[in-house]
Amino acid sequence: MWPFKSVKKLKDSGMFANFTDWHSHILPGVDDGIPTIEDSIEVLKAYEELGFKRVWLTPHVMEDFPNTPADLKVKFNELQTAWTGNVELKLAAENMLDSLFEQRLEDNDLLPIGDDKSYLLVETSYYTPPMDFENILDKIKAKGYHPILAHPERYRYMEEKDYMRLKNKDVFFQMNFTSLVGGYGDTAKKKAEWLLDKGMINLLGSDVHRLKSTMSMIDFAPSKQKHLNNILRVVNTGEIK
């Protein structure tokens, strides 16, 4: 008998049973994500069929999409009213560390993530870090928030030493699970595998912008069983409060 079992596809792995999606762009019409409430409902129905328990809606807050917490809460309430399924909806934001961020931080004009509202989901440019990156992270902590870096595997400027330095500063990492099956190219996939193997990933998210592309990705299997085992370990142990 052939001694190696084939690696299961993400959708068949069991990872989505009672899954919490920590990063999505399902809130309609506020950024480059899902455009309409009808489309949002379609995504949520698909996620419910997969077994998702909870989805954090994390629209962009950045210069290109200068969303305010007040406006996003209005949109969130509209979606909550329209959604009648069992997937729990939660509202936060994905904060770009751009020129406007520090003022938003100073004003506490933010939508933190986590039930106790003590975490902040942040991102940077894919190609260059923000000026004074680590000092900004220190300011986030000084405000009482724990920084979570969105999709660290996608930052082309980061090398192994950069990830190690951020982890030594106790920055949490949220990986897009589609990175593990090549959703963002081979470089992001290899970084995702390395981060998982090193035990650096704390949380998982879909980062869904369009349902069709995300659903096609979960029909793929990781290249090795150990990577699937590692992602399942994150699902089982990676919750925050």
C-alpha positions as CSV (number, residue, x, y, z in Angstrom):
1,M,0.0,0.0,0.0
2,W,1.3,3.5,-0.9
3,P,2.4,4.9,2.5
4,F,1.4,8.5,1.9
5,K,-2.1,9.9,2.1
6,S,-3.2,12.6,-0.3
7,V,-3.6,16.0,1.3
8,K,-7.2,17.1,1.7
9,K,-8.6,20.2,0.0
10,L,-9.2,23.1,2.4
11,K,-13.0,22.7,2.0
12,D,-12.8,19.0,3.0
13,S,-10.2,19.4,5.8
14,G,-12.7,20.2,8.6
15,M,-11.1,23.6,9.3
16,F,-14.2,25.5,8.6
17,A,-16.3,23.8,11.3
18,N,-17.1,26.5,13.8
19,F,-14.5,28.7,12.1
20,T,-14.0,32.4,12.9
21,D,-12.9,34.5,10.0
22,W,-10.8,37.3,11.3
23,H,-10.5,39.3,8.1
24,S,-13.1,39.9,5.4
25,H,-14.4,42.6,3.1
26,I,-18.0,41.5,3.2
27,L,-19.5,44.8,4.4
28,P,-21.0,46.1,1.2
29,G,-20.2,49.2,-0.8
30,V,-17.5,50.7,1.5
31,D,-14.2,49.6,-0.1
32,D,-12.9,47.4,-2.9
33,G,-14.7,44.4,-1.5
34,I,-18.3,43.1,-1.8
35,P,-20.4,45.7,-3.6
36,T,-24.0,45.1,-2.5
37,I,-26.0,43.7,0.4
38,E,-27.3,41.0,-1.9
39,D,-23.8,39.9,-2.7
40,S,-22.9,40.0,1.0
41,I,-25.8,37.7,1.8
42,E,-24.6,35.3,-0.9
43,V,-21.1,35.2,0.7
44,L,-22.6,34.6,4.1
45,K,-24.8,31.8,2.9
46,A,-21.8,30.1,1.3
47,Y,-19.8,30.5,4.5
48,E,-22.7,29.1,6.6
49,E,-22.8,26.0,4.4
50,L,-19.1,25.5,5.0
51,G,-19.7,25.7,8.8
52,F,-18.4,29.2,9.6
53,K,-19.4,30.3,13.1
54,R,-18.4,34.0,13.1
55,V,-17.1,36.5,10.6
56,W,-15.3,39.7,11.4
57,L,-16.2,42.4,8.8
58,T,-12.9,44.4,8.5
59,P,-13.3,47.1,5.8
60,H,-10.4,49.2,4.8
61,V,-9.7,52.4,6.6
62,M,-7.1,54.3,4.6
63,E,-6.6,57.3,2.4
64,D,-8.3,55.7,-0.6
65,F,-11.2,54.6,1.6
66,P,-11.5,57.2,4.5
67,N,-14.3,55.3,6.3
68,T,-15.3,56.5,9.7
69,P,-16.5,54.2,12.5
70,A,-19.9,56.0,12.6
71,D,-20.5,55.4,8.8
72,L,-19.3,51.8,9.0
73,K,-21.7,51.1,11.9
74,V,-24.6,52.3,9.9
75,K,-23.7,50.0,7.0
76,F,-23.1,47.2,9.5
77,N,-26.6,47.6,11.1
78,E,-28.1,47.5,7.6
79,L,-26.4,44.2,6.8
80,Q,-27.3,42.7,10.2
81,T,-30.9,43.5,9.6
82,A,-30.8,41.9,6.2
83,W,-28.9,38.8,7.4
84,T,-31.1,36.1,8.9
85,G,-28.6,33.2,9.0
86,N,-26.6,31.7,11.9
87,V,-23.2,33.1,11.1
88,E,-22.5,35.8,13.7
89,L,-21.4,39.1,12.3
90,K,-18.8,41.4,14.1
91,L,-17.5,44.8,13.0
92,A,-13.9,46.0,13.1
93,A,-11.6,47.5,10.5
94,E,-8.4,46.9,8.7
95,N,-6.3,50.0,9.3
96,M,-3.6,51.1,6.8
97,L,-0.6,52.5,8.6
98,D,-0.6,55.5,6.3
99,S,-0.2,59.3,6.9
100,L,-3.7,59.6,8.4
101,F,-3.4,56.7,10.8
102,E,-1.6,58.4,13.7
103,Q,-4.2,61.1,13.9
104,R,-7.0,58.5,14.0
105,L,-5.0,56.7,16.7
106,E,-4.6,59.9,18.7
107,D,-8.3,60.6,18.4
108,N,-9.2,57.0,19.2
109,D,-11.3,57.1,16.1
110,L,-11.0,53.4,15.5
111,L,-12.8,50.1,15.2
112,P,-10.8,47.5,17.2
113,I,-11.1,43.8,16.8
114,G,-11.8,41.1,19.4
115,D,-14.7,40.9,21.8
116,D,-12.8,42.9,24.5
117,K,-11.9,45.5,21.8
118,S,-8.2,45.3,22.8
119,Y,-6.7,44.4,19.4
120,L,-6.2,46.5,16.3
121,L,-5.9,44.9,12.8
122,V,-3.3,46.8,10.8
123,E,-1.7,46.6,7.4
124,T,1.1,48.3,5.4
125,S,2.0,48.7,1.8
126,Y,2.9,45.4,0.1
127,Y,6.2,46.9,-1.2
128,T,7.6,49.3,1.4
129,P,7.2,49.6,5.2
130,P,5.8,52.8,6.7
131,M,8.3,55.3,8.0
132,D,9.0,54.6,11.7
133,F,7.1,51.3,11.5
134,E,8.1,50.0,14.9
135,N,7.5,53.3,16.6
136,I,3.9,53.3,15.3
137,L,3.5,49.8,16.7
138,D,4.7,51.1,20.1
139,K,2.2,54.0,19.9
140,I,-0.6,51.4,19.2
141,K,0.5,49.5,22.4
142,A,0.7,52.7,24.4
143,K,-3.0,53.4,23.5
144,G,-3.9,50.0,25.0
145,Y,-4.2,48.0,21.8
146,H,-2.4,44.8,20.8
147,P,-1.4,45.1,17.1
148,I,-2.4,42.3,14.7
149,L,-0.6,42.5,11.3
150,A,-2.9,41.4,8.5
151,H,-1.6,38.9,5.9
152,P,2.1,39.2,6.8
153,E,2.9,36.6,4.1
154,R,1.9,39.1,1.4
155,Y,4.5,41.8,2.2
156,R,7.2,41.6,-0.4
157,Y,9.7,43.8,1.6
158,M,9.7,41.5,4.6
159,E,12.4,38.9,5.1
160,E,12.7,36.2,7.9
161,K,14.6,38.6,10.1
162,D,11.7,41.2,9.8
163,Y,9.1,38.6,10.9
164,M,11.3,37.5,13.8
165,R,11.7,41.1,15.0
166,L,8.0,41.8,14.9
167,K,7.2,38.6,16.8
168,N,9.8,39.6,19.4
169,K,7.7,42.8,19.8
170,D,4.7,40.5,20.4
171,V,2.9,41.5,17.2
172,F,0.2,39.0,16.3
173,F,0.0,37.7,12.7
174,Q,-3.2,37.0,10.8
175,M,-2.7,34.9,7.7
176,N,-5.0,34.6,4.7
177,F,-5.7,30.9,4.4
178,T,-5.9,31.1,0.6
179,S,-2.2,32.1,0.6
180,L,-1.5,28.4,1.5
181,V,-2.9,27.2,-1.7
182,G,-1.3,29.8,-4.0
183,G,-4.0,32.5,-3.9
184,Y,-1.5,35.3,-3.9
185,G,1.3,33.6,-5.9
186,D,4.2,31.4,-5.1
187,T,6.2,33.9,-3.0
188,A,3.3,34.5,-0.6
189,K,2.6,30.7,-0.5
190,K,6.2,30.0,0.5
191,K,6.1,32.7,3.2
192,A,2.8,31.3,4.5
193,E,4.3,27.8,4.8
194,W,7.4,29.1,6.6
195,L,5.4,31.2,9.0
196,L,3.1,28.3,9.8
197,D,6.1,25.9,10.3
198,K,7.7,28.4,12.7
199,G,4.4,28.7,14.7
200,M,4.1,32.4,14.0
201,I,0.5,32.6,12.8
202,N,-2.0,33.5,15.4
203,L,-5.2,34.0,13.4
204,L,-6.7,33.1,10.0
205,G,-9.0,35.0,7.7
206,S,-10.4,34.8,4.2
207,D,-9.7,38.4,3.2
208,V,-12.6,37.8,0.8
209,H,-13.3,40.5,-1.8
210,R,-15.2,38.3,-4.3
211,L,-17.0,35.1,-3.5
212,K,-16.1,33.3,-6.7
213,S,-12.3,33.6,-6.3
214,T,-12.3,32.7,-2.7
215,M,-14.5,29.6,-3.2
216,S,-12.3,28.4,-6.0
217,M,-9.3,28.7,-3.7
218,I,-10.8,26.5,-1.0
219,D,-11.2,23.8,-3.5
220,F,-7.4,23.4,-3.6
221,A,-5.2,21.4,-1.3
222,P,-2.0,22.6,0.4
223,S,1.1,21.0,-1.1
224,K,2.1,19.1,2.0
225,Q,0.1,17.4,4.9
226,K,2.3,19.2,7.5
227,H,1.1,22.6,6.2
228,L,-2.5,21.5,6.5
229,N,-1.8,20.1,10.0
230,N,-0.3,23.5,11.0
231,I,-3.2,25.5,9.7
232,L,-5.6,23.2,11.6
233,R,-3.6,23.8,14.7
234,V,-4.1,27.5,14.3
235,V,-7.8,27.1,13.8
236,N,-8.0,25.0,17.0
237,T,-5.8,27.2,19.2
238,G,-5.7,30.6,17.6
239,E,-8.7,32.3,19.1
240,I,-8.4,35.6,20.9
241,K,-11.0,37.1,23.2
